[in-house]
Amino acid sequence: MADNGIVCRGVLCLADKGDRVIMVKFENIWREQCEATIGIRARYGEKAALDYLVGEKLLLFTATARNNPAFATQLPPFVARVRQMFPQDQISEYLYELEARLIESSHSVGEDDGDVLTADSSDLESLRQIADLLSARTLGTA
């Protein structure tokens, strides 16, 4: 996520094709993704909404937060918002299915697909962190 930009004080600075600098607050990133999820849910259903928000956006945000403190500070409120948007049993079932898909894809790669295997391992690590956060009784910033 931050590969194309510079991170400073909770803001991601990105250069567009015209060399203009666009500043995006980390909080706005996940809030906009949660808002988009409402439309996805209405148009395509619950699974598509979970795939988008948890299986794609939260997974990437969590992986980025591992090495970026500015993202890490926004992880608890992002997770709290996801918990508000979906019932706990639905989240748990989705995480179980997503883990099975990630494990299956990590086992179905060939010898030449080392990068895919590394990405799947990283996704599984992030998924386990997400599962812990989404199932925790309380969230906080220790």
C-alpha positions in Angstrom: 0.0 0.0 0.0 2.7 2.5 0.9 5.1 1.2 -1.8 4.2 4.1 -4.1 4.4 6.8 -1.5 6.1 8.4 1.5 4.6 8.1 4.9 4.8 10.9 7.4 2.7 11.7 10.5 -0.4 9.6 9.7 -0.5 10.8 6.1 0.4 8.9 2.9 1.8 11.1 0.2 1.4 9.8 -3.3 2.6 11.3 -6.6 0.1 10.9 -9.5 1.0 10.7 -13.2 1.1 14.5 -13.4 3.7 14.6 -10.5 1.1 16.2 -8.3 1.3 15.1 -4.6 -1.8 13.8 -3.1 -2.0 13.5 0.7 -4.3 10.9 2.1 -4.9 10.4 5.9 -4.7 6.8 6.9 -8.0 7.1 8.7 -9.7 8.2 5.4 -8.4 5.1 3.6 -10.2 2.6 5.8 -13.2 4.7 6.3 -13.7 5.0 2.5 -13.2 1.3 2.1 -15.9 0.7 4.8 -18.3 3.1 3.0 -17.6 1.3 -0.3 -18.5 -2.0 1.3 -22.0 -0.8 2.0 -22.6 -0.5 -1.7 -20.9 -3.8 -2.5 -23.0 -5.5 0.1 -26.2 -4.0 -1.4 -25.3 -4.8 -5.0 -23.4 -8.2 -4.7 -24.2 -9.6 -1.3 -22.5 -10.4 2.0 -19.7 -12.7 0.7 -18.6 -10.1 -1.9 -18.6 -7.4 0.8 -16.5 -9.6 3.2 -14.2 -10.5 0.3 -13.6 -6.9 -0.4 -13.3 -5.5 3.1 -11.8 -8.3 5.1 -10.2 -10.6 2.4 -8.6 -7.8 0.5 -8.5 -4.4 2.3 -8.1 -5.4 5.9 -5.7 -8.2 5.0 -3.5 -5.7 3.1 -3.9 -3.0 5.8 -2.8 -5.5 8.5 0.2 -6.6 6.5 1.3 -3.0 5.9 0.7 -2.1 9.6 3.2 -4.8 10.6 6.1 -2.6 9.3 4.5 0.8 9.5 3.5 2.4 12.8 1.2 5.0 11.1 -0.9 2.2 9.7 -0.7 0.2 13.0 -2.3 3.0 14.9 -5.3 2.9 12.6 -5.7 -0.9 12.8 -7.9 -1.0 16.0 -10.5 1.5 14.8 -10.6 -0.2 11.3 -11.2 -3.6 13.0 -13.8 -2.0 15.3 -15.7 -0.7 12.3 -15.6 -4.1 10.6 -17.0 -5.7 13.7 -19.9 -3.2 13.6 -20.6 -3.9 10.0 -20.9 -7.7 10.2 -22.2 -10.1 12.8 -19.6 -12.1 14.7 -20.7 -15.5 13.5 -20.6 -14.3 9.9 -17.1 -13.0 10.4 -15.9 -16.2 12.0 -17.4 -18.3 9.2 -15.8 -16.1 6.6 -12.4 -16.2 8.2 -12.5 -20.0 8.4 -13.3 -20.2 4.6 -10.7 -17.6 3.8 -8.0 -19.5 5.7 -8.9 -22.7 3.9 -8.6 -20.9 0.5 -5.2 -19.4 1.4 -3.9 -22.8 2.7 -5.1 -24.5 -0.5 -3.5 -21.9 -2.8 -0.2 -22.1 -0.9 -0.2 -25.9 -1.4 -1.1 -25.7 -5.1 1.9 -23.7 -6.2 4.8 -25.1 -8.3 8.5 -25.0 -7.6 8.9 -21.9 -9.7 6.2 -20.0 -7.7 8.3 -19.1 -4.7 6.9 -15.5 -4.7 3.4 -16.8 -4.5 4.2 -19.1 -1.6 5.8 -16.2 0.3 2.7 -14.0 -0.4 0.4 -16.8 0.8 2.4 -17.2 3.9 2.3 -13.5 4.6 -1.5 -13.5 4.0 -2.0 -16.4 6.4 0.0 -14.5 9.0 -2.1 -11.4 8.5 -5.3 -13.4 8.5 -4.4 -15.0 11.9 -3.8 -11.5 13.3 -7.1 -10.3 11.9 -8.9 -13.3 13.3 -7.5 -12.6 16.7 -8.5 -8.9 16.5 -12.0 -9.6 15.2 -12.7 -12.2 17.9 -11.2 -10.3 20.8 -13.6 -9.2 23.5 -12.2 -5.7 23.6 -9.9 -3.8 21.4 -7.3 -1.3 22.5 -3.9 0.2 21.7 -1.4 -1.2 24.1 
